Amino acid sequence: MSEKPIFIQHANELITVSGGSEKPLTKEEMNHLEIINDGAAWLEDGIIKAVGTTEELQVKFSNRLDEAMIIDATGKIVLPGLIDPHTHIVYAGSRENEFNMRLNGATYMEIMNNGGGIHATTSRTREASHEELLSESKKRLNSFLKHGVTTIEAKSGYGLDWETEKKQLEVAKRLNDEHVIDVVSTFMGAHAVPANYKENPDEFVRIVTKEMIPEVAKGNLAEFNDVFCERGVFTPEQSRRILEAGKKYDLIPKIHADEIEPYEGAELAAEVGAISADHLLRASDNGIKKMAEKGVIGVLLPGTAFFLMADSARGRKMIDEGVPVALSTDCNPGSSPTTSLPFIMNLACMKMGMTPAEAITACTINAAHAINRGKEIGSLEVGKKADVVILNVPNYMQLQYHYGMNHTDTVIKSGKIVVEKGQLS
Ligand SMILES: [Zn+2]
């Protein structure tokens, strides 16, 4: 049975973020939100059917207004549903003890090298049942939804053995089927070198490339293939092998690059034709230039820098140099345990010199491109999926200005209301 059409009217600002469906927005384009004052949108059959001023749409649909559910957005703004293109939400356990250790002086890499960090979550995730992982991850998805997020990417990488990697990817698939948020999967078997391969990491790379990646492709378990390229984890040469192996099976490359120190990860992203390079806290000038030339999207994660008390990536420079920038929470139990993408937007402004408009572009259309969905989502344009968020602020700048607060009023996913007055409906 088809749902009632939804007619949103009288939005103070209806922010369409239009014009970037073919390719991500760069430079000045990122700062130009297409805004309709007293805006309106007609949503039907899960699709955006019309966008314009309230007056225009009231005329256009004058003989159908009676059959629609009408949402009055007076005093509010309307945005495309937010998109998070980099998360690790399928995990078990929690690591507040490490947070406490760090506040007592230990570094993230010290904790990881002593069996904590990714290894601690790996142990818990290996032990967890399918059902436990599913229910823990659903709670996180519910929290994302309440923050206006309608699509996320989710990575495996807390298994480091095939059985658990597969379990994570299967859970992500079930989340996509069972939860209203769309979940796009990335295989990240090379998230860390497992303890039993510390002396022979190349053997683990062989297992990832020759055994796991073919299984991922055979089971149609992921669209993307990611690797943690960092000193002490995987070298650029090993990372290249892993990403090239995925390409043979049509897995699109992504890379965790230059997070802790400059390691030519951004350069590698450009060379292998990665869709995105993520983190980039210490990306070199040359790496940034190459990313801009090749159109590699920089997925920046200022929440991780904030939580690890590190300097943020050079977002301002990347935008000025022509890198298409997207933003993400990096939601994970060790370095960024948050689902608040709006807070990440605020950090992008405060810590990376981005403008409120650029932050919105980075969480909508550019984030859509980072997961290869630019034509379907990320803007309020006719024909796109009816993923819409209505926020309780009178203009878009207040979204970041009133920081650390959740302004979400209503969320519409594929044409259905899923959050009302800030609560799941
Ligand atoms: Zn990550």
Residues whose N, C-alpha, C, O or C-beta is under 5 A from the ligand:
A	BS01	ZN	none
